[in-house]
Amino acid sequence: MHNRQERLGTLMALASFCEHRLLDMIRSAALLCPIAFLDQITSSIARASADAFVGEVSYWLGLHEFNIIGRSGDELLLQVCNQPGVNCYDLITSFTGRNCCLNPSSVRVFLDHEPQPTAMKNMIHMAQMIRRGTIAKYDYDSYEENMKHYGQAHPPAYNMSNIPNNFPLFLSYGGRDALSDSNDVRHLLKMLKCHHKTKLKVRFLQNYAHGDFVMAVNAKQLVYDPLISFLNLF
C-alpha cells in the first residue's frame, strides 16, 4: 500500500499494520463480516475441514495451493463432504449460511469468479483458529520454526489494542452468517469497547449471511451506501 487513501478490509492485517507502525498508510477501514475469532463458526464445511485436519494433511502430501476448481479441489471436497453434517448438495449455504437476498443471476456471476485459489497455509491458519478459539498468528507446530519466525515457542496473538481508539472503523455483520458468526463478532466488539463512539460504526443485519454482503440485491442500500457515507467523513 503506497496511498494514504487506500482502505484496509482485514482485521488481522490492520492489527499487524498498527503493530509495525504503518498506520500512516491508511486512514480508515471497512470490516464486512470480519473474520477474527472463529471458535463459534457454524459453517459445516469450514468446521468439518478444520476438525478433519484437511488442510494439514493436504499440505503434508505436497499440495500447497487450495483451488476449488480442478482435481485437487475435487479431492478436498470429497473428503469434506463425507464428514457428518455437511450438505454438499447446497454448497453455498453449507459454507456461508442461508443467504436471504441473492438472485440466480448474481449467483452465476459469483460462481464464475469465486472462490479464488489461496495458499494451503491460509486454510491451515483458519483451521487452527477454529479449533483453538484464538486470534493468533500461524502456528508452524515446531519449536524451531516458531522461534525463527516469532522469537518464541508459540505464535503471538494479534493484539487488538494496537488499533488506536480514534481510528475510523466501519463494521457490519449478519445474523445468518455461518463464517463470521455473530457470537464471534460480538466477542471482537468487546475487544473494541473502548473505541471512540464517533469513530466506530456498527451495522447488524439480522437476515444477512456471508454471501449477502457481496451480492445481495439490496446490499447497495443496506451495506455500501452507509459504508461510503461513513468513510467520506474522514
WOGI-V351516 format. One record per residue. PSI is psi in degrees with one decimal (* if undefined). OMEGA is omega as a letter, one per 40 degrees, with the letter a starting at -180 (* if undefined). NEAR is the number of other C-alpha atoms within 8 Angstrom. Layout:
PSI/OMEGA/NEAR + PSI/OMEGA/NEAR
//
This chain:
124.7/a/5 + -2.4/a/4 + 127.9/a/7 + -22.4/a/9 + -14.7/a/7 + 146.7/a/9 + 146.8/i/9 + 129.6/a/10 + 16.1/a/9 + 121.3/a/9 + -46.7/a/10 + -37.7/i/8 + -38.5/i/8 + -46.9/i/11 + -38.5/i/13 + -39.7/i/10 + -45.7/a/10 + -39.2/a/11 + -34.1/a/9 + 20.0/i/6 + 38.4/i/7 + 16.8/a/8 + -22.7/a/8 + -5.1/i/7 + -16.3/a/11 + 159.4/a/12 + -10.9/i/13 + 168.0/a/11 + 142.4/i/11 + 120.8/a/11 + 100.5/i/12 + 124.3/a/10 + 64.5/a/13 + 138.6/i/12 + 107.3/i/9 + -97.9/i/11 + 142.6/a/14 + 5.0/a/16 + -13.4/i/11 + 10.2/a/9 + 136.4/a/13 + -0.3/i/10 + 116.2/a/12 + -34.6/i/11 + -47.7/a/11 + -43.0/a/12 + -44.7/a/12 + -39.7/i/12 + -42.8/a/12 + -45.6/a/15 + -29.7/a/9 + 2.3/i/7 + 40.3/a/10 + -43.9/i/12 + -44.9/a/13 + -45.1/a/8 + -42.7/a/8 + -40.6/i/11 + -42.6/i/11 + -28.0/i/7 + 1.9/i/6 + 6.2/i/6 + 108.3/a/10 + -3.6/i/9 + 133.9/i/8 + 115.3/i/12 + 110.8/a/11 + -21.7/a/12 + 119.0/i/7 + -177.9/a/7 + -43.9/a/6 + -40.0/i/11 + -39.4/i/11 + -42.9/a/10 + -40.8/i/8 + -43.8/i/10 + -38.3/i/9 + -42.3/i/8 + -45.5/a/9 + -42.3/a/13 + -17.2/i/11 + -3.9/i/7 + 145.6/i/8 + 140.4/i/6 + 0.6/a/5 + 124.5/i/12 + 94.4/a/9 + 1.6/i/7 + -15.2/i/4 + 76.6/a/7 + -40.0/a/8 + -45.6/i/8 + -41.4/i/9 + -30.9/a/14 + -44.8/a/12 + -18.1/a/14 + 170.1/a/15 + 103.0/a/10 + 145.3/a/15 + -30.0/a/9 + 37.2/i/9 + 152.5/i/11 + 161.2/a/8 + -37.1/a/6 + -39.7/i/6 + -35.8/i/10 + -40.7/i/10 + -43.3/i/8 + -43.7/i/8 + -47.3/a/9 + -17.7/i/8 + -22.0/a/6 + -13.5/a/7 + 159.5/e/6 + 150.1/i/7 + 153.9/i/7 + 155.6/i/8 + 165.3/i/9 + 141.4/i/9 + -28.5/i/13 + -31.3/i/9 + -41.2/i/8 + -40.9/i/11 + -41.8/a/12 + -45.0/i/11 + -43.3/a/10 + -38.7/i/15 + -43.8/a/11 + -32.0/i/14 + -47.8/a/15 + -34.9/a/9 + -15.8/a/7 + 28.7/a/9 + 163.0/i/10 + 85.4/a/10 + 167.5/i/9 + 168.5/a/9 + 131.8/i/7 + 118.3/i/10 + -2.6/a/7 + 34.8/i/6 + 126.0/i/8 + -44.8/a/10 + -44.6/a/7 + -41.3/i/9 + -40.0/i/16 + -39.4/a/11 + -39.9/a/8 + -33.0/a/6 + -11.9/a/10 + 19.2/i/7 + 164.1/a/9 + -28.0/a/10 + 148.9/a/9 + 138.7/i/11 + 152.5/i/7 + 150.1/i/8 + 126.2/a/10 + 102.4/a/8 + -21.4/i/8 + -10.7/i/7 + -20.7/i/8 + 117.2/a/9 + 143.4/a/7 + -16.5/i/9 + 14.2/i/7 + 125.8/a/9 + 123.8/i/11 + 129.7/i/11 + 124.3/a/14 + 125.7/i/13 + 139.8/a/13 + 163.9/a/15 + 151.1/a/15 + -17.5/a/12 + 5.9/a/14 + 121.7/a/17 + -14.3/i/13 + -55.2/i/14 + 76.2/a/15 + 143.2/a/15 + -31.9/i/11 + -38.7/i/7 + -40.3/i/14 + -38.7/i/14 + -32.8/i/8 + -44.1/i/9 + -43.7/a/10 + -31.0/i/8 + -33.8/i/7 + -17.7/i/9 + 17.2/a/10 + -21.7/i/6 + 1.6/i/6 + 141.7/i/10 + 129.8/a/8 + -34.1/a/6 + -10.4/a/5 + 4.1/i/11 + 114.6/i/11 + 120.9/a/10 + 126.9/i/7 + 121.5/i/7 + 124.6/a/8 + 103.3/a/9 + -41.0/a/7 + -2.6/a/9 + 138.7/i/16 + -173.8/a/16 + -44.4/a/16 + -27.0/a/10 + -34.2/a/13 + -22.1/a/12 + -43.5/a/7 + 19.4/i/11 + 148.1/a/13 + -23.2/a/8 + 16.3/a/7 + -33.4/i/12 + -47.6/a/8 + -40.1/a/8 + -26.9/a/8 + -57.9/a/10 + -33.7/i/9 + -48.2/i/9 + -36.9/i/9 + -49.9/a/10 + -39.3/i/8 + -41.2/i/8 + -47.6/a/10 + -31.1/a/10 + -10.8/i/6 + -15.9/a/5 + */*/7
//
